[in-house]
Amino acid sequence: MTEEMNRAPEEAPTPEPSPGTASDEAQSAQSREWLAQLQHMIDRVTAEAGPVARDVAAKAAELAAVAGEKAGPLAKRAAEVTGDVGIRVAERSRRFADDMRHRAAEGGAPPPPAADAAPVQANPTPEEEPPA
């Protein structure tokens, strides 16, 4: 009997895990735990980022409102200047067309350059500008 107690137990070879064994179940349980942790982290980030995202959106809306308020008068002035220039160009074009028709009726000679024709000014002079 003492001989049986002193004898070392035979080491049995560890079997290779086969599909559906405890090893697969342990890996599956660990994977579920990791996914749960990941979901928890995503939920925390979402909860904490929500107020920040709302603050950023509110600030962007405020900036857009200020830009609109400041751009409105400038756009109105640009439209007025463009209208004035358009009227002057149209008047000069009509005079030129009338001169061309008149010259064609007289004998086809091209009209001389008009002495009163001034170049069209795209930007208003300082005295034309209203105070800012």
KOLVEXTI-92120 format. One line per 8 residues: number of its first residue (from 1); for each residue x, y, z of C-alpha. Coordinates in steps of 0.1 Angstrom, whole numbers, plus 5000, padded with zeros to 4 digits. Example, Ala and Ser with C-alpha at 12.3 -4.5 7.8 and 13.67 -1.06 7.14 Angstrom:
2
1 = 5123:4955:5078  5137:4989:5071
***
This chain:
132
1 = 5000:5000:5000  5028:5024:5007  5041:5016:4974  5010:5028:4958  5011:5060:4978  5047:5068:4968  5042:5062:4932  5037:5094:4912
9 = 5004:5095:4893  5008:5091:4856  5004:5122:4838  4977:5119:4814  4980:5138:4781  4958:5168:4779  4932:5163:4752  4929:5187:4723
17 = 4898:5208:4727  4872:5199:4702  4844:5221:4690  4817:5226:4716  4840:5219:4746  4845:5239:4777  4874:5258:4761  4851:5272:4734
25 = 4825:5281:4760  4851:5300:4781  4863:5319:4750  4827:5327:4741  4820:5340:4776  4851:5361:4776  4841:5376:4742  4807:5384:4755
33 = 4823:5401:4785  4846:5422:4763  4816:5432:4740  4796:5442:4771  4826:5464:4783  4830:5479:4749  4792:5487:4748  4794:5503:4782
41 = 4823:5525:4771  4804:5535:4740  4774:5544:4760  4795:5565:4784  4811:5584:4756  4778:5590:4740  4762:5603:4772  4791:5626:4779
49 = 4795:5639:4743  4758:5648:4739  4759:5680:4759  4792:5691:4742  4778:5685:4708  4747:5705:4717  4769:5734:4729  4790:5733:4697
57 = 4758:5734:4676  4744:5763:4695  4776:5783:4691  4777:5775:4654  4741:5788:4651  4750:5820:4670  4779:5826:4647  4758:5821:4616
65 = 4733:5846:4629  4760:5872:4635  4775:5866:4601  4740:5870:4585  4734:5903:4603  4768:5917:4592  4766:5904:4556  4731:5917:4550
73 = 4740:5955:4547  4771:5947:4527  4751:5925:4502  4725:5953:4499  4752:5979:4492  4768:5956:4466  4735:5951:4449  4729:5989:4447
81 = 4763:5995:4433  4758:5967:4408  4725:5982:4398  4740:6016:4393  4768:6002:4372  4743:5982:4351  4723:6014:4344  4754:6033:4333
89 = 4765:6004:4310  4731:6001:4295  4729:6039:4288  4764:6038:4271  4754:6007:4251  4722:6025:4239  4742:6056:4229  4768:6034:4211
97 = 4740:6015:4192  4724:6048:4182  4757:6062:4170  4763:6030:4150  4729:6032:4133  4733:6069:4126  4768:6063:4111  4755:6034:4090
105 = 4727:6056:4077  4752:6084:4067  4775:6062:4048  4790:6035:4069  4819:6053:4085  4828:6041:4120  4820:6066:4147  4848:6085:4163
113 = 4855:6079:4200  4831:6099:4221  4848:6127:4241  4823:6124:4269  4826:6087:4273  4842:6079:4306  4853:6044:4316  4828:6025:4338
121 = 4840:6026:4374  4835:5992:4391  4843:6005:4426  4827:6037:4439  4849:6066:4448  4853:6075:4485  4829:6104:4482  4802:6080:4468
129 = 4806:6056:4497  4780:6059:4525  4794:6060:4560  4800:6026:4576
***
